[in-house]
Amino acid sequence: MDFLQARHYTNTDGREIDLLVIHDAEFPEKPSAAEDLARFFATTEREASAHISIDNNSIVRSVRDEDIAWAAPGANHDGLQAEFAGVAAQRKPEWKDDFSHAMLFDIGVPQFGRWAEAYEIPAQFLDANALKAQRRGITTHAQVSIAFRLSTHTDPGAGFPIAKFVAEVRKFRGGKADDGRPERRPLGTIRLNDVGWLVKKAQRHLRVHGFPGAHVADGETRDGRRIFGGATEKLVRAFQRSRNLTVDGVIGPETWRRLQA
């Protein structure tokens, strides 16, 4: 697999991966699509990226699995993002042509199967309700948008053969729907003076819960890591107070649970 580093992504020192997210690239179906998309992610001013791009003959990586691609707000911090050549407006027959069949089932399914095996992710489709219930599995950008309301994307569209795709990934895994770890592991505890992607995740959840300014509360370090400073701690205390939690400014298991609710 070729590698061309995306311009925009979040570096981490390791994270829990719970979701495999399907996108269409809104990009023509052509044999150079994966390479073209990778070049786009490497050079664009737009704050967007994916872990991999796939066409009918290749996969090109843009972001390491352990780092966060900027593709599907709400499912970035714990997801792996895959861009398939094509557009959301494609109808079912257009997703069944020779190009799409090779891209989805000859190349895409084995890649998703390897991811599912590596991270013990069940080969099951997650709709918006399952995402909100913190399940683990395979989903689409459209379902992420519905679940978390942080974007309006509808890809890969109603014509995408999601049921067949997930079923083929399940076959690759050995044919069982419950072939992975269904529960999510608790996120690590964070507090004043911590930095990193978990801080960014917490600040984003605070913003979603109606605490304005949380996503930029204390700024970033020089290398782009988000800071848990005094402003963030103040917002965490306010959130805890509003939910009748212990007000200590520390985001531990119970505060995480309520933030992600």
HUPE-V255477 format. One record per residue. N is the residue number from 1. PSI is psi in whole degrees, -180 to 180 (NA if undefined). OMEGA is omega in whole degrees, -180 to 180 (none if undefined). BURIAL is + if it has 9 or more other C-alpha atoms within 8 Angstrom, else -. Layout:
n-><N/N>
psi-><PSI/PSI>
omega-><OMEGA/OMEGA>
burial-><BURIAL/BURIAL>
This chain:
n-><1/2/3/4/5/6/7/8/9/10/11/12/13/14/15/16/17/18/19/20/21/22/23/24/25/26/27/28/29/30/31/32/33/34/35/36/37/38/39/40/41/42/43/44/45/46/47/48/49/50/51/52/53/54/55/56/57/58/59/60/61/62/63/64/65/66/67/68/69/70/71/72/73/74/75/76/77/78/79/80/81/82/83/84/85/86/87/88/89/90/91/92/93/94/95/96/97/98/99/100/101/102/103/104/105/106/107/108/109/110/111/112/113/114/115/116/117/118/119/120/121/122/123/124/125/126/127/128/129/130/131/132/133/134/135/136/137/138/139/140/141/142/143/144/145/146/147/148/149/150/151/152/153/154/155/156/157/158/159/160/161/162/163/164/165/166/167/168/169/170/171/172/173/174/175/176/177/178/179/180/181/182/183/184/185/186/187/188/189/190/191/192/193/194/195/196/197/198/199/200/201/202/203/204/205/206/207/208/209/210/211/212/213/214/215/216/217/218/219/220/221/222/223/224/225/226/227/228/229/230/231/232/233/234/235/236/237/238/239/240/241/242/243/244/245/246/247/248/249/250/251/252/253/254/255/256/257/258/259/260/261>
psi-><126/155/128/109/130/155/-36/119/172/122/138/166/24/139/163/132/120/-19/144/116/127/132/154/151/-3/49/142/148/106/156/-19/12/-44/-44/-41/-42/-41/-40/-36/-49/-29/-21/-15/147/-23/135/80/149/168/162/-44/155/142/134/-159/-2/1/164/135/130/140/-23/137/151/-39/-12/165/121/151/87/-40/84/131/-26/20/-46/-25/19/158/133/127/126/122/140/141/-178/155/-23/-5/140/171/-46/-32/-25/-2/4/175/-40/-52/-38/-45/-43/-48/-48/-30/-32/-48/-47/-49/-38/-46/-36/-41/-41/-47/-39/-45/-36/12/47/126/141/73/148/137/120/-176/-40/-40/-36/-45/-26/5/34/168/140/-151/135/-176/162/-36/-46/-35/-42/-43/-42/-45/-10/37/-2/172/19/145/9/151/18/163/-23/-10/134/65/-40/-44/-41/-49/-39/-39/-35/-39/-42/-42/-35/-7/3/5/137/-31/48/20/-171/110/-28/150/142/148/143/155/151/135/153/-177/133/-1/156/161/-172/-30/-34/-44/-42/-45/-43/-38/-42/-39/-42/-44/-34/6/23/90/146/-3/-35/-12/22/-51/11/-162/160/173/-29/14/8/138/144/135/89/-164/-36/-41/-44/-40/-42/-40/-44/-40/-41/-46/-40/-39/-19/12/37/168/125/92/-3/7/134/97/-165/-45/-41/-40/-44/-43/-34/-37/-3/NA>
omega-><177/-179/174/-172/175/179/-174/177/179/178/174/175/-180/-177/173/178/-175/-172/169/-170/-179/175/158/-170/-171/-174/-174/174/177/-173/179/-173/-178/179/180/179/179/177/177/-179/-179/-171/-171/170/-180/-178/-176/176/173/177/-179/171/-172/169/-173/-180/-177/171/174/-180/177/-179/176/179/-175/177/-174/173/-178/-171/-172/-178/-174/179/179/-171/180/-177/168/-170/180/178/174/175/-179/-178/-177/-178/-180/176/-177/180/-179/174/-180/-180/-175/-180/-177/180/179/-178/-174/-168/177/-176/-176/-178/178/179/178/177/178/175/-178/178/-176/-175/177/-179/-180/177/-180/-180/178/172/-175/-179/178/176/180/178/175/175/179/179/-177/-179/179/177/179/-179/176/179/180/-175/-169/174/178/175/-179/-178/-179/-177/10/175/-175/-178/-178/-176/-173/-178/179/-179/-179/179/179/174/179/177/179/180/179/171/-179/179/-178/-175/179/180/-174/-175/175/175/179/175/-178/178/177/-175/-179/178/173/176/173/-173/177/176/178/180/-180/180/177/178/177/179/-180/-180/173/178/-172/178/-176/-174/177/-168/-174/177/-176/172/-179/179/171/179/-177/-173/172/-179/-176/180/177/179/179/179/178/178/179/178/-180/179/-178/-179/179/175/172/-175/-179/180/-180/178/177/-174/-176/178/175/-178/-179/176/-176/-178/none>
burial-><-/-/-/+/+/+/+/+/+/+/-/+/-/-/+/-/+/+/+/+/+/+/+/+/+/-/+/-/+/+/-/-/+/+/+/-/+/+/+/-/+/+/-/+/-/-/-/+/+/+/+/+/+/+/+/+/+/+/+/+/+/+/+/-/-/+/+/+/+/+/+/+/+/+/+/+/+/+/+/+/+/+/+/+/+/+/+/+/-/+/+/+/-/-/+/+/-/-/+/+/+/+/+/+/+/+/+/+/+/+/-/+/+/-/+/+/+/-/-/+/+/+/+/+/+/+/-/+/-/+/+/+/-/-/+/+/+/+/+/+/+/+/+/+/+/+/+/+/-/-/-/-/-/+/+/+/+/-/+/+/-/-/-/-/+/+/+/+/+/+/+/+/+/-/-/+/-/+/+/+/+/+/-/+/-/-/-/-/-/+/+/+/-/+/+/+/+/+/+/+/+/+/+/+/+/+/+/-/-/-/+/-/-/+/+/-/+/+/-/+/+/-/-/-/+/+/+/+/+/-/+/+/+/+/+/+/+/+/+/+/+/-/-/-/-/-/-/-/+/+/+/+/+/-/+/+/-/-/+/-/->
